[in-house]
Amino acid sequence: MDAGSHSASSNKKQSRCPLQEQLLQRKNSRDNLDRFIPNRSAMDFDYAHYMLTEGRKGKENPAVSSPSREAYRKQLAETFNMNRSRILAFKNKPPTPVEAIPNEIASVQHNKTAKPRRYIPQTSERTLDAPDIMDDYYLNLLDWGSSNVLSIALGGTVYLWDASDGATSELVTVDEENGPVTSVKWAPDGRHIAVGLNNSEVQLWDSTANRLLRTLKGGHRSRVGALDWNNHILTTGGMDGQIINNDVRIRNPIVDTYQGHHQEVCGLKWSASGQQLASGGNDNLLHIWDRSTASSNSTTQWLHRLEDHTAAVKALAWCPFQGNLLASGGGGSDRCIKFWNTHTGACLNSIDTGSQVCSLLWNKNERELLSSHGFTQNQLTLWKYPSMVKVAELTGHTSRVLFMAQSPDGCTVASAAGDETLRFWNVFGTPEAAKPAPKANPEPFAHLNRGIR
């Protein structure tokens, strides 16, 4: 079958000229003549009729014509402007059109170069080994701090990788009785880090001094798989379905408790303003909590309870250029990215990605969203917002891409997958103008060591 189709196509090539040559071939100059279309408004049809009928009789019958008759005809023709040699009249050339845009302005606009399309490398710029990383969808084992140090939990050990020089260090290794590590999250100052454990405890570490500051106990009844900071408040989510706000500055840290999930909490994200918290769980629920309604005396009621997802909701990302816009991603039987107005609770859009959504990150410099996926392609997909047109697909992982973290400058994304590799992607490009890094705020831990044991 293939050989037959190939011979037929070769015969066509031999019998017919290539399309390009057909377009460039010129006709004979005699065949390339154009035709003229007269202007009807400039024609004198009465005169034309006279010339075709009565006007030709004298020339055809010279015997009938006489000198006196010919003199009379000429005088009459001059009087009525009938001395025209052509029957059909043609308009003069059209006037030169007036330029809508002056040449000076047009040249300036032409000289302005269009914004070049950003080059997006299709392969990772660096790949590191990540042995013993837990292939667990509900955990959060990767984070990139504001001091440009990346933390990753591999089994019972938390490692720190300094992106500025590539140096690697070990922060902590927990024993099998308390481990493995189930979540990590840098504080806003880029120095302190929270480590969630399988035994329901949360440890707070000073990464610079490599010292354990305190351990939060008694809040959860099972493993802590989700963490997020809101200034000095550390929010923890557990397999018990509880969400707890911990003020790390005080002896008794629990200040708020959010109860709305009846299965494991696997996604937690505070908005940039610190007023709203989004939580996702294995119960397919997405909750929006308002900090202003929080109460330490009773269980806080959610602001919105969103039930549109049909699988676990782990991937959450607040939009950096619209404060009340939240993106959420569903698990294997849902596969959708949904966009929410968190003020009203309305679902603005929903896109079926075709595979499990594990993580979401917004581009800080462009209106783009990056998603990481599980079965079947295990890819990273870059979307243009709000059209949700695919800009690029990044492949290389051979197992589901469970975790993503973004560098402080917003340009590089780190992804960790069940294939035990950590890959770095230059997907978001270079920011147009480098902004100075915010000054570290030591407030959350300023008085941590006074009277706390």
Secondary structure as UniProt FT lines:
FT   HELIX           2..15
FT   HELIX           19..24
FT   TURN            29..32
FT   HELIX           40..42
FT   HELIX           45..52
FT   HELIX           54..56
FT   HELIX           57..60
FT   TURN            62..64
FT   HELIX           67..79
FT   TURN            80..81
FT   HELIX           103..111
FT   STRAND          126..129
FT   TURN            131..132
FT   TURN            137..138
FT   STRAND          142..144
FT   TURN            146..147
FT   STRAND          149..154
FT   TURN            155..156
FT   STRAND          157..162
FT   TURN            163..165
FT   STRAND          168..173
FT   TURN            176..178
FT   STRAND          181..186
FT   TURN            188..189
FT   STRAND          192..197
FT   TURN            198..199
FT   STRAND          202..206
FT   TURN            207..210
FT   STRAND          211..216
FT   STRAND          224..230
FT   TURN            231..232
FT   STRAND          233..238
FT   TURN            239..240
FT   STRAND          242..247
FT   TURN            248..249
FT   STRAND          254..259
FT   STRAND          265..270
FT   TURN            272..273
FT   STRAND          276..281
FT   TURN            282..283
FT   STRAND          286..290
FT   HELIX           291..293
FT   STRAND          304..306
FT   STRAND          313..318
FT   TURN            323..324
FT   STRAND          325..330
FT   TURN            332..334
FT   STRAND          336..341
FT   TURN            342..345
FT   STRAND          346..352
FT   STRAND          357..362
FT   STRAND          368..373
FT   TURN            375..377
FT   STRAND          380..384
FT   TURN            385..388
FT   STRAND          389..394
FT   STRAND          401..406
FT   TURN            408..409
FT   STRAND          413..417
FT   TURN            418..419
FT   STRAND          421..425
FT   HELIX           443..445
FT   TURN            446..449
//
